[in-house]
Amino acid sequence: MSAAVQWVPEGQPRPAALGVETNGINVISEAERKGTPRQLFFPWFAANVSVLGLTYGSFVLGFGISFWQAIFAGVIGIIASFLLCGFVAVAGKRGSAPTMILSRAAFGVRGTKLPAFVSWVLCVGWETVLTYLSVEATSTVLQRLGVASGNSVRLAAFVVVAVLIVGAGVLGFDMIMRLQGAITVVTAVLTVMFFALAASKIHWPAVSGLQGGSAEAMIGALVFVMSALGLGWINSAADYSRYLPRSAKASGVIGWTTFGASAAPVLLIIMGLLLAGSSKSLNSAISGSDPIGALAALLPTWFLVPFMIVAVLGLVGGAVLDIYSSGLALLTVGLRAPRWVAAGIDGIIMVAGAIYLVFFSHDFVPKFEGFLTTLAVPISAFGGIMLADLYHRRRPYSETDLYSPAGRYGSVRYLSLGLLVAATVLGWGTVTNTAWGRVLSWQGYLLGPLGLGGKSGIWAQSDLGVVFALGLAFVGWLILGGFTVRAQEADEAPSGSTARVGASR
């Protein structure tokens, strides 16, 4: 093997990159740490600028609330959930390692394999569905243009999209940062143009006339937005800040991560609310099985190709971050291979899954939503423990011990894993999932006993269990984790690290 692709045991320095990123789950060396927190804006903006964000406006109005209530729930839900990602991103700057590796301090070197596996499955699932939606967006637009239709168009679109996503995932961090920078510029310009062209479809009297709903309905909408957006990234938030110098300000990491990730969704959900609130038929079409087709129908023919570009690039931007993080998660689970091989394996799984969705499946949407909701609960519980663990820490991570089961972080931390499992099981009690029949119909078992209206009440579709698991895990580790962290930090000064955590706060 060449030096560029040679596998090196975890925790050891990597050779300089020769086109393909050779860093995997190791700590990034001092010489390779670069950039400023401001650069975090680009990957996070590009990953969340998809025009499918418009559909969340329709979903939020589905809770039976007014436009202004929906604005509150949408904007607060987006910013609050991505703010949590910003806090986790600080761990990447402090420890210069991926999210799942840094979580070994809380779960143990081998104990982290459980949340890492869940994270891997979730990321692969997201990149698969984003690939599918990219292909369908291309097919829908080209069909309306009368250029072509059918499986031949889908196949051509599939090849282009898959090459972009898998290629960027294999090449790694530097390529992703360049690609996301380009996607940010192009999609920002074209999204503004879309807003201008679709503005004529807004009917303010209809929007302002929407009847207000209960406080419970508004909270349910807020929880739904948090679950659907920021909390879905909390398991990978440190993966893109790990290259920053440890001298970078934590406030900058938090601020630019939150701003970059929130800016587009806030504008998209507001526009989505205006469009969905203007027409019941349009609202139904946007929230249906073909949101791209519904949105394309609002536009003049001459803008359909630019619309296709912005739709596809927005989806690709999210999938690129997913495949990068899924590769890192797979290495954390235990795959002994270079990072680019892990990304390639995930790419093969993504391609196989997307082929099935594009050419064979006809009812994937509800099943996939149920799949994501089910996995979002343990990932949010993981995020709660991670956030509480970060709150307790006053000293740097020990670079050596992050890779040694015999070190201060131990092999398996049963207390934190037990909390993760408990928060997950209780969280599943307050989400509903009907798409998988009896397999997952037991979920939501706490909605009745807790007086939340049962499985048919207003809370049933809010994904309340995602936020519930987050809060329960956070409070639990806030109470229980302090003893563990203090014992870890009572050891001698961490080897291989000179940065002080407290100084960067």
Secondary structure, DSSP 8 states (H G I E B T S, - for coil): --TTT----TTS-----SSS----SS---GGG----GGGGHHHHHHHT--GGGGHHHHHHHTTS--HHHHHHHHHHHHHHHHHHHHHHHHHHHHH-S-HHHHTHHHH-TTTTHHHHHHHHHHHHHHHHHHHHHHHHHHHHHHHHHTS--SHHHHHHHHHHHHHHHHHHHHH-HHHHHHHHHHHHHHHHHHHHHHHHHHGGG--HHHHHT-----HHHHHHHHHHHHHHTGGGGTTSGGGGTTTS-TTS-HHHHHHHHHHHHHHHHHHHHHHHHHHHHH-HHHHHHHTSS-HHHHHHTTS-GGGHHHHHHHHHHHHHHHHHHHHHHHHHHHHHHT--S-HHHHHHHHHHHHHHHHHHHHHT-SSHHHHHHHHHHHHHHHHHHHHHHHHHHHHH--S---TTGGG-TTSTT-S--HHHHHHHHHHHHHHHTT----TTGGGTTTTTTTTTTTTS-GGGSTTTTTTHHHHHHHHHHHHHHHHHHHHHHHHHHTSS--TT----TGGG-
